[in-house]
Amino acid sequence: MKKNTFNVGKMLIFSSLSTLLLNCSTDENTLENDVNLSNSSTNNLSSSSVEIKISNGNYSASTAHNSYPVSNAFDNNLNTRWSGEGTSSCIYIDLENSVSVDYVNIAFRSGNSRQYEFSYWISSDNKSWTYIQKKTSSGKSSDYETFDLSNQTTRYIRLKFQGSTADEWNNVSEIKIFGTPSSDQNIDDSNDFINTNDGVYTLDAYDIESSSHLSDDEDKTTTTESDATNTSVFGNYFKSSNGDYYLTSAAYDGKRTEWKESGESSLYTNKIMKYEASLTNVPEHGVTIAQLHNRGEDDVNVKRPFIRVYVEDGRIYIKETINDLTNSSGDWDDAVEGPKYTEGSKFKVQLTVGSGKLNIKIETTSGTLDENFTPNVTNEDYNNTYYFKAGVYSEGFDKEPTIRFYSFED
């Protein structure tokens, strides 16, 4: 199969960050003291928000201990930290593009025994700053705490830390920003939505398949569906201005937005699908993120995947159909347990077909999996009708899962 690849979210290091004002203390402190909004309330969080990737080099700090640099606050590791002393210690973040910032997740070192205070500022030019609000941590957790922000659109963020109830040291283990990126390309033509002449990003072997919007006559009143959230999903699929691709499914069991391989072939035909992505808003019963599907004898019969890769309860799993793939009531084998997964962090998936089998490789920040699968005789009756799928296939009613693709190859 022709190799199609895109490389997105390239690291951009802006010289303006290296020339930031090192003294974060200004007479704007008066304004901060006048307005102290609610702290970690999460009442207004949007289910459509996704984690905004912070590229290496797109952050700086006004001060940092030599052993605890600001990069530690963006390394996806709760065991490291940035430390800066003083009641006006700032971290600056460049989001690369305009983003409607919904909330921030921050993990504070020793956050279970002391409260930290910080204020939130935004800027469009990295020069003039607007104070938005002040927040205080709970003092009850060293894990991520969610701080609801104002959904203001900005490119630059300044977090001004003002010490803790213990001392004037600011100790931040991790920072994650969530919001809605600006979109400079809405995807309307699913057959031509990814097309470049230079070959950097081509995905002509895949189409978009989406059933994320519910029809007007679809039953939404049964007990299992009574908790379904807003089904008018943000965009379904779009390309952000930084080149990443987002696919979102409705909060409804069985709804999906996926890339689907347009061709089909047997398990003896060599082909590969691999990508790097992150996932947010995992629903209560999990979400499928990759499949090797089987069409069955014809286009009339019910289709069933041979393999599903899915995320549930903080871990990636693989489940296999162990009988007739054309039977929608077919049985799954016991799930193969993969590595743990933290929502919002990057992961890699690779599916390789050849020699009558499927190999699956998965990598997260917590571990890896490398496993082979061979269908049984019944499934081999349809060995010319296998195709790849990748995206979000919801298995719950409570959240709208979103997958963000940084790279994709086939």
DOSERO-989879 format. One line per 5 residues: number of its first residue (from 1); for each residue z, y, x of N, C-alpha, C, O. Coordinates in steps of 0.1 Angstrom, whole numbers. Layout:
REM residues N
NUM> Z Y X Z Y X Z Y X Z Y X | ...
This chain:
REM residues 410
1> 0 -12 8 0 0 0 0 12 9 7 13 19 | -7 22 4 -8 35 11 6 41 13 14 41 3 | 9 46 24 22 52 26 22 66 21 14 75 25 | 31 69 12 33 82 6 47 87 9 56 80 6 | 48 99 14 61 103 18 63 118 16 53 126 16
6> 75 122 12 78 137 13 90 139 20 99 131 20 | 91 150 27 102 154 35 107 167 29 100 177 30 | 119 167 23 123 179 16 137 183 21 143 176 29 | 141 195 17 154 200 20 156 201 35 166 198 41 | 145 206 42 146 207 57 157 217 61 160 226 54
11> 163 214 72 174 222 77 168 235 81 159 236 90 | 174 246 76 170 259 80 183 266 85 193 267 78 | 182 272 97 193 279 102 190 294 103 181 298 110 | 197 301 95 194 315 94 202 324 104 214 322 105 | 194 332 111 201 340 122 211 349 116 221 353 123
16> 210 353 103 219 362 97 233 356 97 243 363 97 | 234 343 96 247 337 96 255 338 109 267 339 109 | 247 339 120 254 340 133 258 354 136 266 356 145 | 254 363 127 258 377 129 267 382 118 268 394 116 | 274 373 112 283 377 101 295 385 106 299 383 118
21> 300 394 98 312 401 102 323 392 104 327 384 95 | 329 392 116 340 383 119 353 386 113 362 378 111 | 355 399 109 368 403 103 365 403 88 358 412 83 | 372 394 81 369 393 66 378 402 58 377 403 46 | 387 409 65 397 417 58 391 431 55 385 438 64
26> 391 435 42 385 448 38 394 454 27 404 448 23 | 391 466 24 399 473 13 396 467 -1 402 472 -10 | 387 457 -1 385 451 -14 397 442 -18 397 437 -29 | 407 441 -10 419 433 -13 425 439 -26 431 431 -34 | 424 452 -28 430 458 -39 424 452 -52 431 449 -62
31> 411 451 -52 404 445 -63 408 431 -66 410 427 -77 | 410 423 -55 414 409 -57 428 408 -63 430 400 -72 | 437 417 -59 450 417 -65 451 421 -79 460 417 -87 | 441 429 -84 441 433 -97 436 423 -107 440 423 -119 | 428 413 -102 422 403 -111 425 389 -106 421 386 -95
36> 433 382 -114 436 368 -110 433 359 -122 441 357 -130 | 421 353 -122 416 345 -133 422 332 -132 429 328 -123 | 420 324 -143 425 310 -143 421 302 -131 411 304 -126 | 430 293 -127 428 286 -114 418 275 -115 406 277 -113 | 423 263 -118 413 251 -117 409 246 -130 407 234 -132
41> 408 255 -140 403 251 -153 389 246 -153 381 252 -146 | 387 235 -160 373 229 -159 367 229 -173 359 220 -176 | 372 237 -182 367 237 -196 353 241 -197 346 236 -207 | 347 248 -188 334 254 -190 324 248 -180 313 253 -178 | 327 236 -174 317 230 -165 305 225 -172 306 220 -184
46> 294 226 -166 281 222 -172 278 208 -168 279 205 -156 | 274 199 -177 270 185 -174 257 185 -167 253 174 -161 | 249 196 -166 236 196 -160 237 201 -145 227 200 -138 | 249 205 -141 251 209 -127 249 198 -117 253 187 -120 | 244 201 -106 242 191 -95 248 197 -82 250 209 -81
51> 251 188 -73 256 193 -60 245 200 -53 233 195 -52 | 248 211 -47 238 219 -39 240 216 -24 251 218 -19 | 230 210 -19 231 205 -5 233 217 5 225 227 4 | 242 217 14 244 227 24 239 222 37 245 213 43 | 228 227 41 222 222 54 230 226 66 238 236 66
56> 229 217 76 237 220 88 233 233 94 221 236 96 | 243 241 97 240 255 102 240 266 92 240 277 96 | 240 262 79 240 272 69 254 276 64 256 278 52 | 263 276 73 277 280 71 283 286 83 279 282 94 | 293 294 82 301 299 93 314 303 88 317 304 76
61> 323 307 98 336 311 94 340 323 103 336 325 114 | 349 331 97 353 343 104 363 339 115 365 347 125 | 369 328 114 379 323 124 380 308 123 378 302 112 | 384 301 134 385 287 133 393 282 146 391 288 157 | 402 273 144 409 267 155 399 259 163 390 253 157
66> 401 259 176 391 252 185 389 238 182 378 232 183 | 400 231 177 399 217 174 394 214 160 392 202 156 | 393 224 151 390 222 137 379 232 133 382 241 125 | 367 230 137 356 239 134 352 239 119 356 230 112 | 344 249 115 340 250 101 331 239 97 331 235 85
71> 324 233 106 315 221 103 323 210 97 317 202 89 | 336 209 100 344 198 94 345 199 79 348 189 72 | 343 211 74 344 213 59 332 208 52 331 209 39 | 322 204 59 309 200 53 304 187 58 292 184 58 | 313 179 63 308 166 69 311 154 61 309 142 65
76> 314 156 48 317 145 38 328 135 43 327 123 41 | 338 141 50 348 133 56 362 140 53 365 151 58 | 370 134 44 382 140 40 393 139 51 404 145 50 | 390 132 62 399 130 73 398 141 84 405 141 93 | 388 150 82 386 161 91 389 174 84 391 174 72
81> 390 185 91 393 197 84 388 209 92 387 209 105 | 386 220 85 385 234 91 399 240 90 405 239 80 | 403 247 101 416 254 101 413 268 106 408 270 117 | 418 278 98 417 292 102 430 299 99 435 297 88 | 435 307 108 448 314 105 445 328 100 437 335 105
86> 453 331 90 453 345 85 450 346 70 444 337 64 | 455 357 64 453 358 50 440 364 46 437 367 34 | 431 365 56 417 370 53 407 362 61 399 367 68 | 408 348 60 399 339 67 388 335 58 390 329 48 | 376 338 62 364 335 53 355 324 58 353 322 70
91> 350 317 49 339 308 51 327 313 43 327 317 31 | 315 315 51 303 320 45 293 308 43 292 300 52 | 286 308 32 277 297 29 264 303 24 263 311 15 | 253 298 30 239 302 26 233 290 18 232 279 23 | 231 292 5 225 281 -3 210 280 -2 204 271 -8
96> 204 288 6 189 288 9 181 294 -2 170 300 0 | 185 292 -15 178 298 -26 188 302 -36 200 300 -35 | 183 310 -46 192 314 -57 197 302 -65 189 294 -69 | 210 302 -68 216 291 -76 226 298 -86 233 307 -82 | 226 292 -98 236 296 -107 248 287 -104 248 275 -108
101> 258 292 -98 270 284 -93 279 282 -104 285 291 -110 | 282 269 -107 290 265 -118 305 263 -114 314 268 -120 | 306 255 -103 320 252 -99 320 248 -84 309 244 -79 | 331 247 -78 333 243 -64 343 232 -64 354 234 -70 | 341 222 -56 351 212 -53 356 214 -39 349 214 -30
106> 369 216 -38 376 218 -25 387 208 -23 395 207 -32 | 388 202 -11 399 194 -8 407 201 3 401 204 13 | 420 203 1 428 210 10 437 200 18 443 191 12 | 438 202 31 447 194 39 462 197 35 466 208 33 | 469 186 32 483 187 28 484 194 14 494 201 11
111> 473 193 6 472 200 -7 482 194 -17 484 200 -28 | 488 183 -13 498 177 -23 512 182 -21 521 178 -28 | 513 191 -11 527 196 -8 527 211 -7 538 217 -5 | 516 218 -9 515 232 -8 503 237 -16 494 230 -18 | 504 250 -20 493 256 -28 486 266 -19 492 273 -11
116> 473 265 -20 464 275 -13 458 285 -22 455 282 -34 | 455 296 -17 449 307 -25 436 311 -18 435 313 -6 | 426 313 -26 413 319 -21 406 327 -32 409 326 -44 | 397 336 -27 389 344 -37 374 340 -34 370 336 -24 | 366 343 -45 352 339 -45 344 351 -46 346 360 -55
121> 334 353 -37 325 364 -36 311 359 -35 308 348 -31 | 301 368 -40 287 364 -40 279 376 -34 284 388 -34 | 267 373 -29 258 383 -24 244 378 -24 241 367 -23 | 235 388 -26 221 384 -26 214 387 -13 203 382 -10 | 221 395 -4 215 398 8 224 395 21 220 398 32
126> 235 389 18 245 386 29 251 398 36 256 398 47 | 250 410 29 256 422 34 265 429 24 277 431 27 | 261 431 12 269 437 1 275 425 -7 268 417 -12 | 288 425 -8 295 414 -15 302 419 -28 307 430 -29 | 301 410 -38 307 413 -51 319 403 -53 317 391 -53
131> 330 408 -55 342 400 -58 341 394 -72 338 402 -82 | 343 381 -74 342 375 -87 356 371 -93 360 375 -103 | 363 363 -85 376 358 -90 385 352 -79 380 349 -69 | 397 350 -83 407 344 -74 411 331 -79 412 329 -91 | 414 321 -70 418 308 -75 430 303 -66 432 308 -55
136> 438 294 -72 450 288 -65 449 273 -68 447 269 -79 | 451 266 -57 451 251 -58 464 247 -65 474 254 -66 | 464 234 -70 475 229 -78 488 226 -69 499 227 -75 | 486 223 -56 497 219 -48 501 205 -51 512 200 -46 | 493 197 -58 496 183 -62 486 173 -56 488 161 -59
141> 476 177 -49 466 168 -45 459 172 -31 457 184 -29 | 457 162 -23 449 164 -11 434 160 -13 426 161 -3 | 431 155 -25 418 151 -28 410 163 -33 415 174 -33 | 398 161 -38 390 172 -43 397 178 -55 401 171 -64 | 397 191 -56 401 198 -68 389 206 -73 382 212 -65
146> 387 207 -86 376 214 -91 380 228 -96 389 229 -104 | 373 238 -92 375 252 -95 363 257 -103 353 259 -97 | 365 260 -115 355 265 -124 352 280 -120 360 288 -119 | 339 282 -118 334 296 -114 327 302 -125 328 297 -137 | 320 313 -123 315 321 -134 300 319 -137 295 327 -146
151> 294 310 -131 279 307 -134 271 320 -130 261 322 -136 | 276 327 -120 268 338 -115 257 333 -106 259 323 -98 | 245 339 -106 234 335 -97 235 342 -84 237 354 -83 | 235 334 -73 236 340 -60 229 331 -50 226 319 -52 | 227 337 -38 222 328 -27 233 327 -17 235 316 -11
156> 241 337 -15 252 336 -5 266 336 -11 268 343 -21 | 275 328 -5 288 327 -10 298 330 1 296 326 12 | 309 337 -3 320 339 7 333 334 0 336 339 -11 | 339 325 6 352 320 2 363 326 11 363 323 23 | 371 334 6 381 342 14 395 335 12 401 337 1
161> 399 328 22 412 320 21 424 329 25 423 336 35 | 435 328 18 446 337 20 459 329 23 470 334 19 | 458 318 30 470 310 34 475 302 23 469 301 12 | 487 296 25 493 287 16 507 291 13 512 301 20 | 514 284 5 528 286 3 537 282 14 549 285 15
166> 531 275 24 538 271 36 537 281 48 547 284 54 | 525 286 50 522 296 61 509 302 59 503 301 48 | 504 309 69 491 316 68 480 308 73 469 313 75 | 482 295 76 471 287 80 463 282 68 469 278 58 | 450 282 69 441 277 58 435 264 64 428 264 74
171> 437 253 56 432 240 61 424 233 50 429 229 39 | 411 233 52 401 228 42 394 216 47 388 216 58 | 396 205 40 390 192 44 375 192 40 367 187 48 | 372 196 28 358 195 23 355 206 13 364 210 6 | 343 210 13 338 220 3 325 215 -3 316 211 5
176> 324 214 -16 311 210 -23 308 220 -34 317 223 -42 | 296 225 -34 292 235 -44 283 228 -54 274 220 -51 | 285 232 -67 278 226 -78 272 237 -87 279 247 -89 | 260 235 -91 253 245 -100 239 241 -104 236 229 -103 | 232 251 -109 218 249 -113 209 256 -103 209 268 -103
181> 201 249 -95 192 255 -86 180 262 -93 177 259 -104 | 175 273 -87 163 279 -93 152 269 -91 151 262 -82 | 142 270 -101 131 261 -100 118 269 -100 115 277 -109 | 110 266 -89 97 273 -89 86 264 -93 74 268 -92 | 89 253 -98 78 244 -103 84 235 -113 91 225 -110
186> 81 238 -126 85 228 -137 74 218 -137 62 221 -136 | 77 205 -139 68 195 -139 63 192 -153 71 187 -161 | 50 195 -155 45 192 -169 35 181 -168 34 173 -178 | 27 179 -158 17 169 -157 23 157 -149 24 158 -136 | 27 147 -155 34 136 -148 25 128 -138 30 122 -129
191> 12 129 -140 3 122 -131 -1 130 -119 -7 125 -110 | 2 143 -119 -3 152 -108 8 161 -104 5 172 -98 | 21 158 -107 31 167 -104 35 167 -89 42 176 -85 | 31 157 -82 34 157 -67 20 155 -60 15 144 -60 | 15 166 -55 2 165 -49 0 176 -38 1 188 -42
196> -1 172 -26 -4 181 -15 -15 177 -7 -18 165 -7 | -22 186 -1 -34 182 7 -30 178 22 -38 171 28 | -18 182 26 -15 179 40 -7 166 42 -4 162 53 | -5 159 31 1 146 32 16 146 34 23 136 35 | 22 158 35 37 159 37 44 153 25 54 146 27
201> 39 156 14 45 151 1 34 146 -8 27 154 -14 | 33 133 -9 23 127 -19 30 115 -25 36 107 -18 | 29 114 -38 35 103 -45 26 99 -56 30 97 -68 | 13 97 -53 3 94 -63 4 80 -68 -4 76 -77 | 12 71 -62 14 58 -67 24 57 -78 27 46 -83
206> 30 68 -81 41 68 -91 38 78 -102 32 89 -100 | 42 74 -115 42 83 -126 56 86 -131 65 78 -127 | 58 97 -138 71 99 -145 72 92 -158 62 93 -166 | 82 84 -160 85 78 -173 98 83 -178 109 81 -172 | 98 90 -189 110 96 -194 112 93 -209 103 95 -217
211> 124 89 -213 127 88 -227 141 95 -230 149 90 -237 | 143 106 -222 156 112 -222 159 120 -235 171 121 -238 | 149 125 -242 152 133 -254 153 123 -266 144 115 -268 | 163 125 -274 165 117 -286 156 122 -297 154 134 -299 | 150 113 -305 142 117 -316 151 122 -328 163 118 -328
216> 146 130 -337 154 135 -348 160 125 -357 171 127 -362 | 153 114 -358 157 104 -368 166 93 -361 169 83 -367 | 169 94 -348 176 84 -341 191 85 -345 197 96 -346 | 197 73 -348 211 73 -352 220 78 -342 220 72 -331 | 229 87 -345 239 93 -335 253 91 -341 262 98 -336
221> 254 83 -351 267 83 -358 275 71 -357 286 70 -362 | 270 60 -350 278 48 -348 289 50 -339 290 60 -332 | 299 41 -339 311 43 -331 308 44 -317 314 53 -310 | 299 36 -312 296 36 -297 289 49 -293 288 52 -281 | 283 56 -302 275 67 -299 282 80 -303 276 91 -301
226> 294 80 -308 300 91 -314 304 101 -303 306 113 -306 | 305 97 -290 309 106 -280 297 111 -272 299 118 -262 | 285 109 -277 273 113 -270 273 129 -268 277 136 -278 | 270 133 -256 270 148 -254 257 154 -256 248 147 -262 | 255 166 -252 243 173 -255 231 166 -250 230 162 -238
231> 221 163 -258 209 155 -254 197 164 -252 186 159 -249 | 199 177 -253 188 185 -249 190 188 -234 195 198 -230 | 184 179 -226 188 178 -211 181 190 -204 170 194 -208 | 187 194 -193 181 205 -185 169 199 -178 170 192 -168 | 157 202 -183 145 200 -176 140 186 -176 128 184 -176
236> 149 176 -176 145 162 -174 141 159 -159 146 150 -153 | 131 167 -154 127 165 -141 120 178 -136 113 184 -143 | 124 182 -123 118 194 -118 119 194 -103 127 187 -97 | 111 202 -97 112 205 -83 119 218 -80 114 228 -86 | 129 218 -72 136 231 -69 128 238 -58 119 233 -52
241> 132 251 -56 125 259 -47 127 255 -32 119 259 -24 | 137 247 -30 139 242 -16 132 228 -14 133 222 -3 | 124 223 -24 116 212 -22 122 199 -27 115 188 -26 | 135 199 -31 141 186 -36 137 184 -50 133 193 -58 | 137 171 -54 133 167 -68 145 162 -75 153 154 -70
246> 147 167 -88 158 163 -96 153 156 -109 144 160 -115 | 159 144 -112 156 137 -124 169 136 -132 179 131 -126 | 169 140 -145 181 139 -153 179 131 -166 168 133 -172 | 188 123 -170 187 115 -182 197 120 -192 207 126 -189 | 193 118 -205 203 121 -216 215 113 -215 215 102 -209
251> 226 118 -221 238 111 -222 238 101 -233 243 103 -244 | 230 90 -231 227 81 -242 223 68 -236 214 67 -228 | 230 57 -240 227 44 -234 213 40 -236 207 40 -247 | 206 36 -225 192 32 -225 182 43 -223 170 40 -222 | 186 56 -223 177 66 -220 175 68 -205 184 64 -197
256> 163 73 -201 160 72 -187 150 83 -183 143 88 -191 | 151 87 -171 140 95 -164 138 89 -151 147 89 -142 | 126 83 -148 124 75 -136 110 77 -131 101 80 -138 | 109 75 -118 96 73 -112 92 59 -113 100 50 -110 | 80 56 -118 75 43 -120 62 40 -113 53 48 -114
261> 62 29 -105 51 26 -97 39 23 -107 41 15 -116 | 28 29 -105 17 28 -114 9 15 -113 2 10 -122 | 10 9 -101 3 -4 -98 13 -16 -100 25 -14 -100 | 8 -28 -100 16 -40 -101 11 -50 -91 -1 -50 -87 | 19 -59 -86 15 -69 -76 25 -80 -76 36 -79 -81
266> 21 -91 -69 30 -103 -68 41 -100 -57 40 -91 -50 | 50 -109 -57 61 -108 -46 55 -113 -33 63 -112 -23 | 43 -117 -32 37 -121 -20 28 -110 -14 22 -111 -3 | 28 -99 -21 21 -87 -16 31 -78 -10 41 -74 -16 | 28 -74 3 38 -66 10 38 -52 5 27 -45 4
271> 50 -47 1 51 -33 -3 65 -29 -1 74 -37 0 | 68 -15 -1 81 -10 2 83 2 -6 74 10 -8 | 95 4 -11 100 17 -17 113 21 -11 122 13 -11 | 114 32 -5 127 37 0 128 52 -2 119 59 -2 | 141 56 -3 144 70 -6 158 73 -1 166 65 1
276> 160 86 0 173 92 3 177 101 -9 168 110 -12 | 188 100 -14 192 108 -26 207 110 -27 214 105 -19 | 211 117 -38 225 119 -42 225 118 -57 215 120 -64 | 237 114 -62 238 112 -76 251 119 -81 261 119 -75 | 249 125 -93 261 132 -99 261 128 -114 251 124 -120
281> 273 130 -120 275 127 -135 272 113 -138 265 110 -148 | 279 104 -131 277 89 -134 284 86 -148 296 90 -149 | 277 81 -158 283 78 -171 293 66 -170 294 60 -160 | 300 65 -182 311 55 -182 308 41 -179 316 34 -173 | 296 36 -182 292 23 -179 282 22 -168 275 12 -167
286> 280 32 -161 272 32 -149 258 37 -152 254 41 -163 | 250 38 -141 236 43 -142 227 35 -132 231 33 -121 | 216 30 -136 206 23 -128 198 33 -120 193 43 -125 | 197 31 -106 190 41 -98 178 35 -91 170 43 -86 | 176 22 -92 163 16 -86 161 2 -93 171 -5 -97
291> 149 -2 -95 146 -15 -101 133 -21 -95 124 -14 -90 | 133 -34 -95 120 -41 -94 118 -48 -107 125 -57 -111 | 108 -43 -115 106 -46 -129 95 -57 -130 87 -58 -121 | 95 -64 -141 85 -74 -144 79 -71 -158 87 -69 -168 | 66 -70 -159 60 -67 -172 59 -78 -181 58 -76 -193
296> 60 -90 -177 58 -102 -186 44 -106 -187 35 -102 -179 | 41 -114 -197 28 -120 -198 17 -110 -202 6 -110 -198 | 21 -100 -210 12 -89 -215 20 -77 -218 32 -76 -216 | 13 -67 -223 19 -54 -226 27 -54 -239 33 -43 -243 | 26 -65 -247 33 -65 -260 47 -70 -258 56 -65 -265
301> 49 -80 -250 63 -86 -248 73 -76 -243 69 -66 -236 | 85 -78 -246 96 -70 -241 97 -72 -226 97 -83 -221 | 98 -61 -218 99 -62 -204 114 -63 -200 123 -58 -207 | 116 -68 -188 129 -69 -183 129 -68 -168 121 -75 -161 | 138 -61 -161 137 -60 -147 142 -73 -140 151 -80 -146
306> 136 -76 -129 141 -87 -121 154 -83 -114 164 -91 -114 | 154 -71 -109 166 -66 -101 169 -52 -106 160 -43 -108 | 182 -49 -107 186 -35 -110 196 -31 -99 206 -39 -96 | 195 -20 -93 205 -14 -84 212 -3 -92 205 6 -97 | 225 -4 -94 232 6 -102 245 10 -96 251 4 -88
311> 250 22 -101 262 28 -97 272 28 -108 269 32 -119 | 284 23 -105 295 23 -116 308 23 -109 311 16 -99 | 318 31 -114 331 31 -109 332 33 -94 340 26 -87 | 324 42 -88 325 45 -74 320 34 -65 324 34 -53 | 310 26 -69 304 16 -61 290 13 -65 287 15 -77
316> 282 9 -56 268 5 -59 267 -10 -60 273 -18 -52 | 261 -15 -70 259 -29 -73 245 -33 -75 236 -25 -77 | 242 -46 -74 229 -52 -77 231 -63 -87 239 -72 -85 | 223 -63 -98 223 -74 -107 209 -80 -109 199 -72 -108 | 209 -93 -111 196 -100 -112 195 -108 -125 204 -114 -129
321> 183 -107 -131 180 -115 -143 178 -129 -139 171 -132 -129 | 185 -139 -145 185 -153 -141 177 -161 -150 177 -174 -149 | 171 -155 -161 162 -163 -169 150 -155 -173 146 -146 -166 | 143 -158 -184 131 -152 -188 131 -137 -187 138 -131 -195 | 122 -131 -179 122 -117 -177 116 -110 -189 117 -98 -191
326> 109 -117 -198 102 -111 -209 111 -111 -221 107 -107 -232 | 124 -116 -220 133 -117 -231 144 -106 -229 151 -106 -220 | 144 -97 -239 153 -85 -237 168 -90 -238 177 -82 -234 | 170 -102 -243 184 -107 -243 187 -116 -232 197 -124 -232 | 179 -116 -222 181 -124 -210 194 -121 -203 200 -111 -206
331> 199 -131 -195 212 -130 -189 211 -124 -175 201 -126 -168 | 222 -117 -171 223 -112 -157 232 -122 -149 241 -127 -155 | 229 -123 -137 237 -131 -128 249 -122 -125 249 -110 -127 | 260 -128 -119 271 -120 -114 266 -109 -104 258 -112 -95 | 271 -97 -106 266 -86 -98 270 -88 -83 281 -93 -80
336> 261 -84 -74 264 -84 -60 270 -71 -57 265 -60 -60 | 281 -71 -51 289 -59 -48 284 -52 -35 284 -58 -24 | 280 -39 -36 275 -32 -25 286 -22 -20 298 -24 -23 | 282 -12 -12 292 -3 -6 298 7 -16 291 9 -27 | 309 12 -13 315 23 -22 306 35 -21 299 37 -11
341> 307 43 -32 298 55 -33 306 66 -39 313 65 -49 | 306 78 -32 312 90 -37 302 99 -43 292 103 -37 | 304 103 -56 294 111 -63 291 124 -55 300 130 -50 | 279 127 -55 274 139 -48 271 137 -33 264 146 -27 | 275 126 -27 271 123 -13 258 116 -13 253 111 -23
346> 252 117 -1 239 111 1 240 95 2 250 90 7 | 229 89 -2 228 74 0 213 71 2 205 79 -1 | 211 59 8 197 55 11 195 41 4 204 32 4 | 184 39 -2 180 27 -8 166 23 -3 157 31 -2 | 164 10 0 151 5 5 149 -9 -2 157 -18 -1
351> 138 -10 -9 134 -23 -16 121 -27 -9 111 -19 -9 | 121 -39 -3 109 -44 4 105 -58 -2 113 -67 -3 | 92 -59 -6 87 -71 -13 77 -77 -3 70 -71 4 | 78 -91 -3 69 -98 6 73 -113 7 85 -115 6 | 64 -122 10 67 -136 12 75 -142 0 83 -151 2
356> 72 -137 -12 78 -143 -24 93 -139 -27 99 -145 -35 | 97 -128 -20 111 -124 -22 113 -109 -21 103 -102 -18 | 124 -104 -25 128 -90 -24 140 -88 -15 150 -95 -16 | 139 -79 -6 150 -75 3 155 -61 -1 147 -52 -3 | 168 -60 -3 174 -47 -6 183 -42 4 192 -50 8
361> 181 -30 9 190 -24 19 196 -12 12 189 -3 7 | 209 -10 13 216 2 8 226 7 18 232 0 26 | 226 20 20 235 27 29 242 39 23 235 47 17 | 255 39 23 263 51 19 272 55 30 271 49 41 | 279 66 28 289 70 38 300 60 41 307 61 50
366> 301 50 31 312 41 32 308 27 38 317 19 41 | 295 24 38 291 11 42 276 8 39 269 17 35 | 272 -5 42 259 -9 40 258 -22 33 268 -30 32 | 246 -26 28 243 -39 22 229 -42 26 220 -34 26 | 227 -55 29 214 -61 32 213 -74 26 219 -84 31
371> 205 -76 15 205 -88 7 191 -92 3 183 -83 0 | 188 -105 3 175 -111 -2 177 -117 -15 187 -123 -19 | 166 -116 -24 166 -122 -37 153 -129 -39 142 -123 -36 | 153 -140 -45 141 -148 -49 142 -152 -63 152 -159 -67 | 132 -149 -72 133 -152 -86 132 -167 -88 127 -175 -80
376> 137 -172 -100 136 -186 -103 122 -189 -108 114 -180 -109 | 120 -202 -111 106 -206 -114 101 -199 -126 89 -196 -127 | 110 -197 -137 105 -191 -149 100 -177 -146 90 -173 -151 | 107 -170 -137 103 -156 -134 90 -156 -126 82 -147 -127 | 88 -166 -118 76 -167 -109 63 -169 -118 52 -167 -113
381> 65 -174 -130 53 -175 -139 46 -162 -140 34 -161 -144 | 54 -151 -138 48 -137 -140 48 -130 -127 51 -118 -126 | 44 -137 -116 46 -131 -103 35 -121 -99 36 -115 -88 | 26 -118 -108 16 -107 -105 19 -94 -112 11 -85 -111 | 31 -93 -118 34 -81 -126 47 -74 -122 54 -69 -131
386> 49 -73 -109 61 -66 -105 58 -52 -100 48 -49 -94 | 67 -43 -104 65 -29 -100 79 -22 -97 89 -26 -103 | 79 -12 -89 91 -5 -85 94 7 -96 85 12 -102 | 107 10 -97 111 22 -105 123 28 -97 131 21 -91 | 124 41 -98 135 48 -92 139 60 -100 129 67 -105
391> 151 63 -102 155 75 -110 169 73 -116 178 68 -109 | 171 77 -129 183 75 -136 181 68 -149 173 73 -158 | 187 57 -151 186 49 -164 201 48 -169 208 40 -163 | 204 56 -179 218 57 -183 223 44 -190 216 38 -198 | 235 41 -188 242 30 -195 255 35 -202 264 27 -204
396> 255 48 -205 267 53 -212 263 65 -220 251 69 -220 | 273 70 -228 270 81 -237 278 94 -234 276 104 -241 | 285 94 -223 295 105 -220 289 116 -211 294 127 -211 | 280 112 -202 275 122 -192 260 121 -191 253 111 -194 | 254 132 -186 239 132 -183 237 130 -168 239 140 -160
401> 234 118 -163 233 116 -149 221 123 -143 210 124 -149 | 223 128 -131 212 135 -123 211 129 -109 221 127 -102 | 199 125 -105 196 121 -92 188 131 -85 178 137 -90 | 191 134 -72 184 144 -64 178 137 -53 185 131 -44 | 165 137 -52 157 131 -41 154 140 -30 149 151 -32
406> 159 136 -18 156 144 -6 143 139 2 136 147 8 | 141 126 0 129 120 7 125 107 -1 134 101 -7 | 112 104 -1 108 92 -8 96 87 -1 87 94 3 | 95 74 2 84 67 8 80 54 1 89 48 -5 | 67 52 0 63 39 -5 51 33 3 46 22 0
